[in-house]
Amino acid sequence: MSNYIEELYNANQIAEVDVLVCGAGPAGVGAAIRAARNGAKVMIVESLGCLGGIATAGMMSNWGGTSSSKILLEIYERSYEIDKGFTWNTDYEYDRTQIPHDLLMIILEQMMQEAKVEILYYTLVCDAVVEDGSIKGVIVQNKDGRGYIKAKYVIDSTGDGDVAAAAGVPFVKGRETDGSMQPATLMFKIGGVDYERAVFPHSFETEVETEKGELQALGKQILPFPAGHVLLYEQPEPGTVCCNMTNCIKVDGTKVEDLTKATLTCRSQILPIIKFLREYAPGYEKCWLQSSASLIGVRETRHFKGLKSLTVEDILEANTYNDWVVRDAHFDLDVHNMTGPSLDKTGMQKEFKQQGNYTIPYGCLVPVNVEGLLLSGRNISGAHLAHASYRIMSVCIATGEAAGAAAVLALKQNKPLKDIDTKDIQELIL
């Protein structure tokens, strides 16, 4: 194997593990911790220098939605206990779903190290090594050059499904009818907000009347297109607010040119947005830029073909399946407008009346044609509209946790992934 890898890829083997997790966003975190806590030798590979992905480097305001993930609940409690000792505003009722970004990086590293997960930062997954329909590992690139990581099982938590795509798993990009994908956003954080007077529109459809007019309407009139909506979220730190207001449409997150364009476009909107908030949003008259995300927020790219696929009807009808590996999942159809600011005409926030929880079957994590590989996060098998709900981070970490459990069971039982009994997965994660 080593000679084969060296000849084909000019890559020496740099590690051999039971479970290799590619991507350290919420899904990767759930997968690595669950697999390691249940006895597997685990490595997690990440292109950035931190864990958490969009929750940390992407500076997302809160976890959003719900799921059955026990690891997520543990993160909530650890964040609360640590944050209240450092930056917690005692005058503000702390919401455990809010994210203290820099502290979360530390908390996640503590959890990984406690579980004895080996972390490899600043390392990009370049290719998948597949033999006779089974994945054997991945090719990576970092400061040391090109290397091969051999693994019995690989979990793709890259968001875009880079490993699955390289391995030849079939997929579609974006909306089934035309390939359109949700826009990208660069989150940023402001300080100096007067919480006693401040407004916090949490959805596109939240209207805020001010002395100068309705805030969402003013945003569409004044902010540089395709920005135009006003989404502002409280944070644990006094006077601090997370802004989900930059916007770049027609972005393919699997293309570096588009990622660069999206980053430049969104960053150029930050100062005009702050100027707008100072002028038109009550309580924001003295706000200032505190920090901005180092990771552009890509909402949608590849949807892979799994043994099963989640449909929008599953979300709207709160369907439950006996072969679930994620339960208690809930979020609306959060489809951002593909042609401008605000909610897409296919999305539902205020009009989303379904209050029940849905489940995600195990087959959504198992690709159709590659053994030894599991999907987790927003790249699992599902339709474009269903993805608008299950892409939320609280659900992503749960699919990661399920993938980690499935990999451990396959390792211990010496079975193909598709043959793992979902009751065993359920027992392991709950």
C-alpha positions, 0 to 999 in steps of 0.5 A: 500500500505505501509504495502504491501511494508513493508512486501514485500521489508522491505522498508518504504515509503520515498516519494510520488511524481507525477513524479519520474525520475530515473537517472540524466544524460542528459535524466533525466535532460530534463525529470525532468526540463520539468515536474517540469516547467509544474506543476508536483511535481518531484523527481530525484534519482541519484546514484552519487553526481551530475547531468549530468551523462556522461556529467559531471561525465563522462567528455564527451568533448561536447554534439555532434549532434543536437536535438529540445531540448529547455532545451539543448539550455538553457544549452548552453547559461547558460554555455557560460555566466557563463564560460566566466566569470570564465575560458573562454579562450578569445584567443579561439573561444568558442564552445557552445557545449563544456562542462565545466564539473564542472560548468555544475554540478552547472548550472544543480543544479541551473536549478533543484532548480529553477524548484523546483525539489527534488534531491536525490543523493547517491541513487540506484534504486533497483526494480520496484513496479508493480501492475496489469500492472501499475508501482506504484513506485520504491525501492531504497537503500541508507545510510538510508537503503531501501526505497519506493518512490511512484509515479504516473509516473516513467521515466526511464533515467538510461541509462541501463533501470534498472527500465524498466528491473525490471518492466518486459519490454521486451528487447534485449541487444546489436546487434540483431544478436549476442548481442555484445555491443559497448565498454566502455571508461573512458574519461580524460582531459590533460593540457599543450597543445600548441594550436598553434601547437596542432592537434585535430582529432575528428573522427576515420577517421581523419588522421594526418600526423606528422614527425614520421608518421600518428597519427592514424596508430601510435596509433594502433601500439604503444598504449596498445590494445584494445586502439589504436585510437586518438580522441582529443577535444578542451576545453574552458580552455586554454591548456586543451584537452579532450581525448576519447582514452581509450577502453575496449571491451566485456563489459556488462554494466549491470554487476558490474564485467564488469564495474569494469573490464572496469574501471580498464582497461581504467584507466591503459591506461591513462598514456601510452596514455599521454606518446604516445601523448608527443612523437608523437602528435604535441603540446602535448610534455608537456601535463600532466594529469589534471583529469579523469572521475569518471563514466565509459562511457557505450555506449550500453546495453538494447534496450526495446520494445516500441509501436514503434521502431526506425530503421536504415532506419529512420536515413539514410533516415531522416524520419519524423513522424507526431507523433514525440516528438523529431525533428531535430535530427542528428548524424552519425552512431557512432559504436565503434569497438567491437573487438578493437580500431577505428570505427566498420565496421558497423559504418559510420562517413566520409561515413555518407552522410545524412545531413537531420534531423530525428524525434523520434515518441512518441511510442519509449518512451512508453513500451509495457506492463507497464502503468505509465512508460516512457523510455528516453535516450539511452534505448528507443525503437530502433534497434542497428544501430539506437541507434548508432545515437540517443544515443548521448547526445543532442538527449537523453536530448530531449527524456527526455524532451518529456517524462517529458511533456508526464507525465505531460499531463497524470497527468493533463488529467488523461489518460493512457500514450499511449493515450496522443495526441502527438500534446499536447506534441509537443506544450508543448516542443516547 
